Amino acid sequence: MLKQTLQQKLLQKLSPQQIQFIKLLQVPTVSLDARIKEELEENPALEDGSLTNMNDPVEEYPDADPDEKFEEPAAEYEEEFSVDEYIQDDDYNDYSSNYSPDDDEDKKEMPIAIQDSFFETLQNQLDLLALSDQDYLIGQQIIGSLDDDGYLRRPVHSLIDDLAFAQNASASEQEVESVLKIIQDFEPAGIGARDLQECLLIQLNKKDQDNDGISQAIKVVENYLPEFTKKHYDKIEKQLNVDSTELRNIINEILKLNPKPGDSGAVAGKQLHIIPDFHISNNDGSLHLTLNGRNAPELRVSRSYQEMFEHYEKAEKNDKKMKEAVQFVKQKLDSAKWFIDAIKQRQQTLLKTMNAIMEYQYEYFLTGDEKLLRPMILKDIADRIEMDISTVSRVANSKYVQTEFGTFLLKSFFSEAIQTDSGEEVSNKEVKKILEECIANEDKRKPLADEKLTDILKEKGYTIARRTVAKYREAMNIPVARLRKEL
């Protein structure tokens, strides 16, 4: 038998406007344009107030209240509407906030290099060969199966199945292997290899075999590749019966090879273009913070929709269709206002957070010396700006600041505190900087082990455990001492 109960709960829920603000806050500048264009397409009541470039810095702090709250949406639309809030509010009618775009930015054009892709280069080489129709189809299938590094990870029997299903062609394993050998002779050298060993051997076999260093390098790759990758050079030296000078020449020949031949033609296309959200300039010892102009779009509520709403307001209220039209127009106007509010509050939150970070790390931003970075966690900034830690985290994780000594992710300025022997608290970034300098200046023939690095830090006044040193070293992508060894 079903039992019915009545239960009362008190819940906290974010309003749609708060959710919209949170989503906009974590969007980086490079993606904000696309989000605004999407909103402009979906809401005809929202207009772009300017067709000019929006890439200029804006003034340090707008006059609006940083703690301004959203207006909560009504649960239901009432029968009577007022148009005054839409036709007399200058803040929403012309949302420009005196941002002046720089005409020079519009005139700059970035030249684009036109070049064949990696797969087009291989296809062009295949087209130059006098192959039968069967071999040509096999060659196309092999080229299409290569990964971005230029390796053929797919087994031969799977390629045969692919040819049968996709090309309706029957091929034997010998035919596929034969065409694969032809493709492995293409440029860049090493293409079509099935593993690292085969890739290196293809490149070595294309070199002068009369050179003793090349022939010895082939022996190393064929028989001692695990020892080579782990830098057990003493074992290789004994097995080949060579001295350290000869081994150094052999190792150098192998290091000249390209382990990822497919990546060589795509280096330019993989460069990441970062658009900074903030700019910090040093004016005679005084720091000045500005926000990238792309974060301050000139949005406004459509005048035509305001007039349409005013017209519908004066029309007959008893008409059902007219009432639906009024509700639709009001909904679009509300949505436009809320989006402008969210963009506006996003600006204020970004500036408020970054200004607190700049003041906290003032000495660092003056000089760029990482040793001057103070220990700083999210709570330190959240307490200063009286906002939640999650808000600071959303800003820090996806925003960049451009300084006179580089462009950095805001997250990189946060670090934990380490206490020195004198009782002073310093940032762990200072310790990482010292570790980096020690490793950069070490004797590569006898690299410093983690125990030795721990002793060096203790001599400098930083009492840190060896496992902590290992953790910092791994965080900086620095291998262990044995893998840093050079002949």
C-alpha positions as CSV (number, residue, x, y, z in Angstrom):
1,M,0.0,0.0,0.0
2,L,1.4,3.4,-1.0
3,K,2.0,5.8,1.8
4,Q,1.7,9.5,1.1
5,T,3.8,12.0,3.1
6,L,4.1,15.8,3.1
7,Q,7.7,17.1,3.4
8,Q,8.9,20.7,3.5
9,K,12.4,21.5,2.3
10,L,14.4,24.7,2.2
11,L,16.8,24.8,-0.8
12,Q,19.2,27.3,-2.3
13,K,19.2,27.5,-6.1
14,L,21.0,29.7,-8.5
15,S,18.8,32.0,-10.6
16,P,19.2,31.7,-14.4
17,Q,20.9,35.1,-14.4
18,Q,23.5,33.9,-11.9
19,I,24.2,30.8,-13.9
20,Q,24.6,32.9,-17.0
21,F,27.1,35.1,-15.2
22,I,29.1,32.2,-13.9
23,K,29.4,30.7,-17.4
24,L,30.4,34.0,-18.9
25,L,33.0,34.6,-16.1
26,Q,34.9,31.4,-16.9
27,V,35.0,32.0,-20.6
28,P,38.4,33.4,-21.8
29,T,38.6,36.5,-24.0
30,V,39.4,34.5,-27.1
31,S,36.0,32.6,-26.7
32,L,33.9,35.6,-25.6
33,D,33.4,37.0,-29.1
34,A,31.8,33.7,-30.2
35,R,29.5,33.6,-27.2
36,I,28.3,37.2,-27.8
37,K,27.7,36.5,-31.5
38,E,25.7,33.4,-30.5
39,E,23.5,35.6,-28.2
40,L,23.1,38.2,-30.9
41,E,21.8,35.6,-33.3
42,E,19.4,34.1,-30.8
43,N,18.0,37.3,-29.4
44,P,16.9,40.0,-31.9
45,A,16.3,42.4,-29.0
46,L,20.1,42.6,-28.4
47,E,22.2,44.7,-30.7
48,D,26.0,45.3,-31.2
49,G,26.5,49.0,-30.7
50,S,29.6,49.2,-32.8
51,L,31.1,47.4,-35.8
52,T,34.6,48.6,-35.0
53,N,37.4,46.5,-33.4
54,M,37.1,45.8,-29.7
55,N,40.7,45.1,-28.8
56,D,41.7,48.2,-26.8
57,P,42.2,48.5,-23.1
58,V,39.4,50.1,-21.1
59,E,39.7,52.4,-18.1
60,E,40.8,50.8,-14.9
61,Y,37.5,50.9,-13.0
62,P,34.1,51.7,-14.4
63,D,31.8,53.8,-12.3
64,A,29.3,51.0,-11.8
65,D,29.0,49.3,-8.4
66,P,31.1,46.1,-8.4
67,D,28.7,44.5,-6.0
68,E,25.7,45.2,-8.1
69,K,23.2,42.3,-8.0
70,F,21.0,40.8,-10.7
71,E,17.4,41.7,-10.9
72,E,15.5,38.4,-10.2
73,P,13.2,37.3,-13.1
74,A,9.4,37.3,-12.4
75,A,7.9,33.9,-12.1
76,E,5.0,34.8,-14.4
77,Y,4.4,37.7,-16.7
78,E,1.7,40.0,-15.4
79,E,-1.1,41.3,-17.5
80,E,0.0,44.9,-17.1
81,F,3.5,46.0,-18.3
82,S,5.4,49.2,-18.0
83,V,7.6,50.3,-20.8
84,D,9.4,53.1,-18.9
85,E,12.2,50.9,-17.7
86,Y,13.0,50.0,-21.3
87,I,12.7,53.3,-23.0
88,Q,14.2,55.6,-20.3
89,D,17.2,53.6,-19.1
90,D,20.3,55.1,-20.8
91,D,22.6,52.4,-19.4
92,Y,20.9,49.8,-21.6
93,N,20.0,51.9,-24.5
94,D,23.6,52.7,-25.4
95,Y,26.0,50.4,-23.6
96,S,29.3,51.8,-24.8
97,S,31.0,53.0,-21.6
98,N,33.3,55.4,-23.4
99,Y,35.6,52.6,-24.9
100,S,37.4,54.1,-27.9
101,P,38.7,51.5,-30.4
102,D,42.1,52.0,-32.0
103,D,41.8,52.5,-35.7
104,D,45.4,51.3,-36.2
105,E,44.4,47.8,-34.9
106,D,41.9,47.5,-37.8
107,K,44.5,48.2,-40.4
108,K,46.9,45.5,-39.3
109,E,46.7,42.2,-41.3
110,M,48.3,39.0,-40.4
111,P,49.9,37.2,-43.4
112,I,48.8,33.6,-43.8
113,A,51.3,31.0,-45.1
114,I,49.7,28.7,-47.7
115,Q,51.3,25.2,-47.6
116,D,50.3,21.6,-48.2
117,S,49.3,19.5,-45.2
118,F,51.2,16.5,-44.1
119,F,48.8,14.1,-45.8
120,E,48.7,16.2,-49.0
121,T,52.5,16.0,-49.2
122,L,52.4,12.2,-48.9
123,Q,49.6,12.0,-51.5
124,N,51.6,14.2,-53.9
125,Q,54.5,11.8,-53.6
126,L,52.2,8.8,-54.2
127,D,50.8,10.4,-57.3
128,L,54.3,10.6,-58.9
129,L,54.8,6.9,-58.7
130,A,53.9,4.5,-61.5
131,L,51.7,2.1,-59.5
132,S,48.9,-0.3,-60.5
133,D,45.4,0.7,-59.5
134,Q,45.5,-2.0,-56.8
135,D,48.7,-0.7,-55.3
136,Y,47.5,2.9,-55.6
137,L,44.4,2.1,-53.5
138,I,46.5,0.3,-50.9
139,G,48.9,3.4,-50.8
140,Q,46.0,5.7,-50.2
141,Q,44.6,3.5,-47.5
142,I,48.0,3.4,-45.7
143,I,48.5,7.2,-45.9
144,G,45.0,7.7,-44.5
145,S,45.8,5.4,-41.7
146,L,48.9,7.2,-40.5
147,D,48.6,9.2,-37.2
148,D,49.7,12.8,-36.6
149,D,53.2,11.5,-35.7
150,G,53.6,9.7,-39.0
151,Y,53.3,6.2,-37.5
152,L,51.2,3.3,-38.9
153,R,49.6,2.0,-35.7
154,R,47.0,-0.1,-37.5
155,P,47.9,-3.8,-38.0
156,V,48.2,-5.0,-41.6
157,H,45.3,-7.4,-41.3
158,S,43.1,-4.5,-40.3
159,L,44.2,-2.5,-43.4
160,I,43.2,-5.5,-45.5
161,D,39.7,-5.4,-43.9
162,D,39.5,-1.6,-44.4
163,L,40.3,-2.1,-48.1
164,A,37.6,-4.7,-48.5
165,F,34.9,-2.7,-46.8
166,A,35.8,0.8,-47.9
167,Q,37.3,0.3,-51.4
168,N,35.8,-3.1,-52.2
169,A,39.3,-4.3,-53.0
170,S,40.9,-7.6,-52.1
171,A,44.6,-7.4,-51.1
172,S,47.0,-9.9,-49.6
173,E,49.4,-9.2,-46.7
174,Q,52.4,-9.3,-49.1
175,E,50.9,-6.6,-51.3
176,V,50.2,-4.3,-48.3
177,E,53.7,-4.9,-47.0
178,S,55.2,-4.2,-50.4
179,V,53.4,-0.9,-50.8
180,L,54.2,0.0,-47.1
181,K,57.9,-0.3,-48.0
182,I,57.5,2.1,-50.8
183,I,55.7,4.7,-48.6
184,Q,58.4,4.3,-45.9
185,D,60.8,5.6,-48.6
186,F,58.8,8.9,-48.8
187,E,59.9,12.2,-47.2
188,P,60.2,13.1,-44.4
189,A,62.3,10.1,-43.5
190,G,60.7,7.7,-41.0
191,I,57.1,7.9,-42.3
192,G,55.1,4.8,-42.1
193,A,57.0,3.2,-39.3
194,R,55.1,0.9,-36.9
195,D,57.1,1.7,-33.8
196,L,60.0,4.0,-32.7
197,Q,62.7,1.4,-33.4
198,E,61.5,1.0,-37.1
199,C,61.2,4.8,-37.4
200,L,64.8,5.4,-36.3
201,L,66.1,2.5,-38.5
202,I,64.4,3.9,-41.6
203,Q,66.2,7.2,-41.1
204,L,69.6,5.6,-40.3
205,N,69.4,3.3,-43.4
206,K,69.0,6.4,-45.6
207,K,72.4,7.7,-44.4
208,D,75.9,6.8,-45.5
209,Q,76.4,3.2,-44.4
210,D,80.2,3.5,-44.9
211,N,80.3,5.8,-41.9
212,D,81.3,3.8,-38.9
213,G,79.2,6.0,-36.5
214,I,76.1,5.3,-38.6
215,S,76.7,1.5,-38.7
216,Q,77.3,1.5,-34.9
217,A,74.1,3.6,-34.4
218,I,72.1,1.0,-36.3
219,K,73.4,-1.7,-33.9
220,V,72.4,0.4,-30.9
221,V,68.9,0.9,-32.2
222,E,68.5,-2.7,-33.2
223,N,69.9,-4.3,-30.1
224,Y,70.2,-1.8,-27.3
225,L,67.3,0.7,-27.6
226,P,65.9,0.1,-24.1
227,E,69.4,0.8,-22.6
228,F,69.7,3.9,-24.8
229,T,66.3,5.4,-23.8
230,K,67.2,4.8,-20.1
231,K,70.7,6.2,-20.6
232,H,72.6,3.1,-19.4
233,Y,75.5,4.2,-21.5
234,D,78.0,2.1,-19.6
235,K,76.3,-1.1,-20.6
236,I,76.2,0.0,-24.3
237,E,79.9,0.9,-24.1
238,K,80.8,-2.5,-22.9
239,Q,78.6,-4.4,-25.4
240,L,80.0,-2.5,-28.4
241,N,83.5,-2.4,-27.0
242,V,84.0,1.3,-27.7
243,D,85.4,4.2,-25.7
244,S,83.5,7.2,-24.4
245,T,84.5,9.4,-27.4
246,E,83.2,6.8,-29.9
247,L,80.0,6.3,-27.9
248,R,79.4,10.0,-27.8
249,N,79.6,10.2,-31.6
250,I,77.2,7.2,-31.9
251,I,74.7,8.8,-29.5
252,N,74.9,12.1,-31.3
253,E,74.0,10.4,-34.6
254,I,70.9,8.9,-32.9
255,L,69.9,12.2,-31.3
256,K,69.9,13.9,-34.7
257,L,67.0,11.6,-35.8
258,N,63.3,12.7,-35.7
259,P,61.2,10.4,-33.5
260,K,58.0,12.1,-34.8
261,P,58.5,12.6,-38.6
262,G,54.8,13.4,-39.1
263,D,55.0,16.4,-36.7
264,S,57.7,18.2,-38.7
265,G,55.3,19.8,-41.2
266,A,52.7,20.8,-38.7
267,V,54.7,22.8,-36.2
268,A,53.5,26.2,-37.4
269,G,49.8,25.1,-37.3
270,K,50.0,24.0,-33.6
271,Q,51.2,27.3,-32.2
272,L,48.8,28.5,-29.5
273,H,47.8,32.2,-29.9
274,I,47.0,33.7,-26.5
275,I,44.9,36.8,-26.2
276,P,45.6,38.5,-22.8
277,D,42.6,39.5,-20.7
278,F,44.5,42.2,-18.8
279,H,47.5,44.5,-19.4
280,I,49.7,45.8,-16.6
281,S,52.0,48.7,-17.4
282,N,54.8,50.2,-15.3
283,N,54.7,54.0,-15.3
284,D,57.8,55.2,-13.4
285,G,57.3,52.7,-10.6
286,S,53.5,52.9,-10.6
287,L,51.5,50.0,-11.9
288,H,48.5,50.6,-14.1
289,L,45.9,47.9,-14.8
290,T,43.6,47.8,-17.9
291,L,41.1,45.3,-19.2
292,N,41.3,44.1,-22.8
293,G,38.6,45.9,-24.8
294,R,37.2,42.6,-26.1
295,N,35.8,42.1,-22.6
296,A,33.8,45.3,-23.0
297,P,31.6,44.9,-26.1
298,E,29.2,47.8,-27.0
299,L,25.9,46.0,-26.5
300,R,22.5,47.7,-26.2
301,V,18.8,46.9,-26.3
302,S,17.2,47.2,-29.7
303,R,15.4,50.5,-30.2
304,S,12.9,48.8,-32.6
305,Y,12.0,46.2,-30.0
306,Q,11.5,49.0,-27.5
307,E,9.1,50.8,-29.8
308,M,7.4,47.5,-30.7
309,F,6.8,46.9,-27.0
310,E,5.5,50.4,-26.5
311,H,3.1,49.9,-29.5
312,Y,1.8,46.6,-28.2
313,E,1.4,48.1,-24.7
314,K,-1.1,50.7,-26.1
315,A,-3.0,48.1,-28.1
316,E,-6.0,46.1,-27.1
317,K,-5.2,43.9,-24.0
318,N,-8.1,41.5,-24.5
319,D,-6.7,40.2,-27.7
320,K,-5.1,36.8,-26.9
321,K,-2.6,37.0,-29.8
322,M,-1.6,40.5,-28.9
323,K,-1.0,39.4,-25.3
324,E,1.2,36.6,-26.5
325,A,3.1,39.1,-28.7
326,V,3.6,41.4,-25.7
327,Q,4.9,38.5,-23.6
328,F,7.3,37.4,-26.3
329,V,8.7,40.9,-26.8
330,K,9.1,41.5,-23.0
331,Q,10.9,38.1,-22.7
332,K,13.4,39.1,-25.4
333,L,13.9,42.5,-23.8
334,D,14.4,41.0,-20.4
335,S,16.9,38.5,-21.8
336,A,18.9,41.3,-23.5
337,K,19.0,43.3,-20.3
338,W,20.1,40.2,-18.3
339,F,22.9,39.4,-20.8
340,I,24.1,43.0,-20.7
341,D,24.1,42.8,-16.9
342,A,26.1,39.6,-17.0
343,I,28.7,41.1,-19.4
344,K,28.9,44.2,-17.2
345,Q,29.3,42.3,-14.0
346,R,31.9,40.0,-15.7
347,Q,34.0,43.1,-16.4
348,Q,33.7,44.4,-12.9
349,T,34.6,41.0,-11.3
350,L,37.6,40.5,-13.6
351,L,39.0,44.0,-12.8
352,K,38.3,43.6,-9.1
353,T,40.0,40.2,-8.9
354,M,43.0,41.2,-11.0
355,N,43.5,44.4,-9.1
356,A,43.6,42.5,-5.9
357,I,46.2,40.1,-7.4
358,M,48.3,43.0,-8.7
359,E,48.3,44.7,-5.3
360,Y,49.1,41.5,-3.5
361,Q,52.1,40.8,-5.8
362,Y,53.0,44.4,-6.4
363,E,56.8,43.9,-6.0
364,Y,56.8,41.1,-8.5
365,F,54.9,43.0,-11.2
366,L,57.4,45.8,-10.8
367,T,60.4,43.7,-11.6
368,G,59.3,40.3,-12.9
369,D,61.6,38.5,-10.4
370,E,60.0,35.3,-9.4
371,K,61.8,35.3,-6.1
372,L,59.7,38.3,-5.1
373,L,56.4,36.3,-5.5
374,R,54.6,36.2,-2.2
375,P,52.8,33.0,-1.1
376,M,49.2,33.5,-2.2
377,I,46.2,31.1,-2.3
378,L,42.7,31.6,-3.6
379,K,41.3,32.4,-0.2
380,D,43.7,35.4,0.2
381,I,42.2,37.1,-2.9
382,A,38.6,36.0,-2.1
383,D,38.9,37.6,1.3
384,R,40.2,40.8,-0.2
385,I,37.4,41.2,-2.7
386,E,34.8,39.7,-0.5
387,M,33.8,37.1,-3.0
388,D,33.6,33.3,-3.0
389,I,36.7,31.2,-3.6
390,S,35.0,29.5,-6.6
391,T,34.6,32.9,-8.3
392,V,38.4,33.7,-7.9
393,S,39.1,30.2,-9.2
394,R,37.0,30.7,-12.4
395,V,38.9,33.9,-13.1
396,A,42.4,32.5,-12.4
397,N,42.1,29.3,-14.3
398,S,41.3,30.7,-17.7
399,K,42.6,34.3,-17.8
400,Y,45.9,35.7,-18.9
401,V,47.7,39.0,-18.0
402,Q,50.3,40.7,-20.3
403,T,53.2,42.4,-18.5
404,E,56.4,44.0,-19.6
405,F,58.2,40.7,-19.0
406,G,55.8,38.3,-20.6
407,T,52.2,37.0,-20.7
408,F,51.1,34.7,-17.9
409,L,48.1,32.6,-16.7
410,L,46.7,34.1,-13.5
411,K,46.9,30.7,-11.9
412,S,50.7,30.8,-12.1
413,F,50.8,33.6,-9.5
414,F,49.2,31.4,-6.8
415,S,51.6,29.3,-4.7
416,E,51.9,27.7,-1.3
417,A,54.0,29.0,1.5
418,I,57.3,27.4,2.7
419,Q,58.9,28.5,6.0
420,T,62.6,29.1,6.0
421,D,65.0,28.4,8.9
422,S,64.6,32.1,9.9
423,G,60.9,31.7,10.2
424,E,60.1,33.7,7.1
425,E,57.4,32.4,4.8
426,V,58.3,32.4,1.1
427,S,56.6,31.1,-2.0
428,N,57.3,27.6,-3.2
429,K,58.0,29.2,-6.6
430,E,61.1,30.7,-5.1
431,V,62.3,27.2,-4.2
432,K,61.4,25.9,-7.7
433,K,63.4,28.8,-9.2
434,I,66.5,27.8,-7.1
435,L,66.0,24.1,-8.2
436,E,65.8,25.2,-11.8
437,E,69.0,27.2,-11.6
438,C,70.9,24.4,-9.8
439,I,69.9,21.9,-12.4
440,A,70.7,24.3,-15.3
441,N,74.2,24.9,-13.9
442,E,75.0,21.3,-12.9
443,D,77.7,19.2,-14.5
444,K,75.7,17.2,-17.1
445,R,78.2,14.3,-16.8
446,K,77.4,14.1,-13.1
447,P,73.9,15.5,-12.6
448,L,72.7,16.4,-9.2
449,A,70.5,13.7,-7.5
450,D,67.4,14.7,-5.5
451,E,69.4,14.1,-2.2
452,K,72.1,16.5,-3.3
453,L,69.5,19.1,-4.3
454,T,67.9,18.7,-0.9
455,D,71.2,19.5,0.7
456,I,71.8,22.6,-1.4
457,L,68.4,23.9,-0.4
458,K,69.1,23.3,3.2
459,E,72.3,25.3,2.9
460,K,70.3,28.1,1.5
461,G,67.9,28.0,4.5
462,Y,65.0,25.9,3.0
463,T,64.4,22.8,5.0
464,I,62.5,20.6,2.6
465,A,62.1,16.8,2.4
466,R,63.6,14.9,-0.5
467,R,60.2,13.7,-1.7
468,T,59.1,17.3,-1.8
469,V,62.1,18.2,-4.0
470,A,61.2,15.3,-6.3
471,K,57.6,16.6,-6.5
472,Y,58.7,20.1,-7.4
473,R,61.2,18.6,-10.0
474,E,58.4,16.5,-11.6
475,A,56.1,19.5,-11.6
476,M,58.7,21.4,-13.7
477,N,58.9,18.4,-16.1
478,I,62.6,17.8,-15.2
479,P,63.7,14.1,-15.3
480,V,65.7,12.3,-12.7
481,A,69.5,12.7,-12.5
482,R,70.2,9.5,-14.5
483,L,68.1,10.7,-17.5
484,R,69.8,14.2,-17.4
485,K,73.2,12.6,-17.8
486,E,75.2,13.5,-20.9
487,L,78.4,12.1,-22.2
